[in-house]
Amino acid sequence: MYMRSLGVLAKVLFVPALLLILAGCGANGTTSKNDPSGDMCSGCLFVYATTNADQILTFKPDSSGALGTPAITQGGANSPYLMAPAGGDTLYVSDPNKNAIDAFAVNLSDGTLTTIMGSPFSLGAAPGSPEGLLQFGNCLYVGNTNGTIAAFNITSSGALTLAPVSPFTAGVAPVNLVSYNPYNINAVYAADFTGGGIWGFTFNSDCALTPVSGSPFATPPSSAPGAIAVNWTTIYVVLSGRNEIAAYAVDASGALAPVPGSPFMAGRGPASLLAYNSFLYALNGLDHTISAYSVDQNTGVLTEIPGSPFPAGTAVAGLINGNGGVLYVPDTQSKSILAFSVDGSTGSLAPLPGSPFPTSVGPVALTRVVSPILTPP
């Protein structure tokens, strides 16, 4: 996925691609700024995939979670990250070829995409490649391979304007981002894949980032910290260079401290993480498996569940949080999307009937948009 000098491990690290979602759709006559027809679908789910063929695929899963034939929108090839702000009707895509962010309006009646005026939005003249995307309030943060985090203000139309205070220094390659708010501290954490360490910041309404005391927080030598996830008061980070997952407790200031027993063993080349209820999933990019763990909500300690790791085709990267019992994994090599049902009590995974779902081109990264639930539906 990443044809860069960071090597084979880097190619399986930077892309979020596992997605837990629950299908369902109703419709009524409510309009939104991106649904002029007045037929917005209440509580509908749309799944989006970037590809290796200059396309963005749009799926509308059926009630079982099965994927049918997608609609196609032109988009940047090998875009490694895409995300949609919660409850919104916009889609943002990292565009490595342009060092920019592509922005699309989402029609909430059928999921179709329309380019937002002004897109693509440049990260500036400094060379680099945008990677992880993180939205909080009116701010969009973008990790970059040039050692910075860019900050954008999101306008009412979904267009982006670089914040005057942007960019912010964050090591060598802060390409994976996560937000944290259990203590209402409004924190952003970035895992520095190349330089090591986890950079912590607090942020305010003008999108400015202020380093947390003690940041950056150390990771083991040669660990290549990558994907990062939050489960209540614990931050989890894959250590791809060591085939491990590190766990850090967060205090009220935003400072990190290793959880007793951390790091925990994973498969070969863990590439991404997904926190879901009391479980954590890691996609292992070099042995094409998914490691599944139960999470002790009090201590943050991970325990691998029976049956783990689960086979995942030839998939090499993935993970985005969702809101239900179906997990999707893009498999670029087989040109398909894998789907798993999740046992809500044990966390175990089972292939969804019909999976894998063919895509004709190689899917790279996934996200989803869920339209608002309207009353009456």
Buried (B, 14 or more C-beta within 10 A) or exposed (E): BBEEEBEEBBBBBBBBBBBBBBBBBEBEEBEBEBBEEEBBBBBBBBBBBBBBBBBBBBBBBBEEBBBEEBBBBEBBBBBBBBBBBEEBBBBBBBBBEBBBBBBBBBBBBBBBBEBBEEBBBBBBEEEBBBBBBBBBBBBBBBBBBBBBBBBBBBEEBBBBEBBEEBBBEBBBBBBBBBBBEEEEBBBBBBBBBBBBBBBBBBBEEEBBBBBBEBBBBEBBEEBBBBBBBBBEBBBBBBBBBBBBBBBBBBEEEBBBEBBEEBBBEBBBBBBBBBBBBBBBBBBBBBBBBBBBBBBBEEBBBBEBBEEBBBEBBEBBBBBBBBEBBBBBBBBBEBBBBBBBBBBEEEBBBEBBEEBBBEBBBBBBBBBBBBBBEBEEE
